[in-house]
Amino acid sequence: MSGAADDQAGSKIDDKIEALRLSVDRLAQGLTLMLEAQAAQGEMLRQLLQAASQPAPAESPVAQALTKLSATIGAQTLLLQAVGRDLERLPAEVGREVAGGLRAVLGEVP
């Protein structure tokens, strides 16, 4: 090979080595970020497990609020069921009342 060809081949090799170096640097950076994220998640998990293993206080404002909310939702559910039953009967009742009104207007005895 001539000197120019050797220089060109050497330049291509240098470019490939540089590209590989950049690729390895990016991989290392990505792995470092993954390890940092995993460490942070591990610490969060440790804190959650520690909090979960503590006995719950007897009177918690959150627990009281949830109990009250649950009771309110239960009462609303019963009311909505009653409204649903009333709505189901409504067409028949309206029909009876309209028929009765028509009979009264027309002079018929029910």
C-alpha positions in Angstrom: 0.0 0.0 0.0 1.0 3.5 -0.6 1.4 6.2 2.1 -1.8 7.9 1.1 -3.8 4.6 1.2 -2.2 3.8 4.6 -3.2 7.2 5.9 -6.8 6.8 4.6 -7.1 3.3 6.1 -5.6 4.6 9.4 -8.1 7.5 9.4 -11.0 5.1 8.9 -9.8 2.9 11.8 -9.4 6.0 14.0 -13.0 7.0 13.1 -14.3 3.6 14.0 -12.4 3.6 17.2 -13.7 7.0 18.1 -17.3 5.9 17.2 -16.8 2.8 19.5 -15.4 5.0 22.3 -18.5 7.3 22.0 -20.8 4.3 22.0 -19.1 2.9 25.1 -19.2 6.3 26.9 -23.0 6.6 26.1 -23.6 3.1 27.4 -21.6 3.8 30.6 -23.6 7.0 31.1 -26.9 5.1 30.6 -25.9 2.4 33.0 -24.8 5.0 35.6 -28.2 6.7 35.3 -30.0 3.4 35.6 -28.0 2.5 38.7 -28.8 5.9 40.3 -32.5 5.5 39.5 -32.5 1.9 40.9 -30.8 3.1 44.1 -33.4 5.9 44.5 -36.2 3.4 43.9 -34.7 1.0 46.4 -34.6 3.7 49.0 -38.2 4.6 48.3 -39.2 1.0 48.7 -37.2 0.7 51.9 -39.1 3.7 53.3 -42.5 2.4 52.2 -41.8 -1.0 53.8 -40.6 0.7 57.0 -43.8 2.9 57.1 -46.0 -0.2 56.3 -44.4 -2.1 59.2 -45.3 0.6 61.7 -48.5 0.1 63.7 -51.3 2.4 62.5 -52.4 5.0 65.0 -55.7 4.3 66.7 -57.3 7.6 65.6 -56.2 8.8 62.3 -57.9 11.9 60.7 -57.6 10.2 57.3 -59.2 7.0 58.6 -62.0 9.0 60.2 -62.5 11.0 57.0 -62.6 7.7 55.0 -65.1 6.2 57.4 -67.4 9.2 57.1 -67.0 9.2 53.4 -67.9 5.6 53.2 -71.0 6.1 55.3 -72.1 9.1 53.2 -71.6 7.1 50.0 -73.6 4.2 51.4 -76.5 6.6 52.3 -76.4 8.2 48.8 -76.5 4.7 47.3 -79.6 3.9 49.2 -81.2 7.2 48.1 -80.3 6.6 44.5 -81.8 3.1 44.6 -85.0 4.6 45.9 -85.0 7.3 43.2 -84.5 4.5 40.6 -87.5 2.5 41.9 -89.6 5.7 41.8 -88.5 6.4 38.2 -89.4 2.8 37.2 -92.9 3.3 38.6 -93.4 6.8 37.2 -94.6 5.9 33.6 -97.4 3.6 35.0 -98.4 6.2 37.6 -98.5 9.0 35.1 -100.6 6.8 32.7 -103.1 6.1 35.5 -103.3 9.8 36.5 -103.8 10.9 32.9 -106.4 8.2 32.3 -108.2 9.2 35.5 -108.1 12.9 34.5 -109.5 12.1 31.0 -112.3 10.0 32.6 -113.1 12.9 34.9 -113.2 15.4 32.1 -115.3 13.2 29.9 -117.7 12.5 32.8 -116.9 8.8 33.1 -116.8 7.2 36.5 -113.6 5.3 37.3 
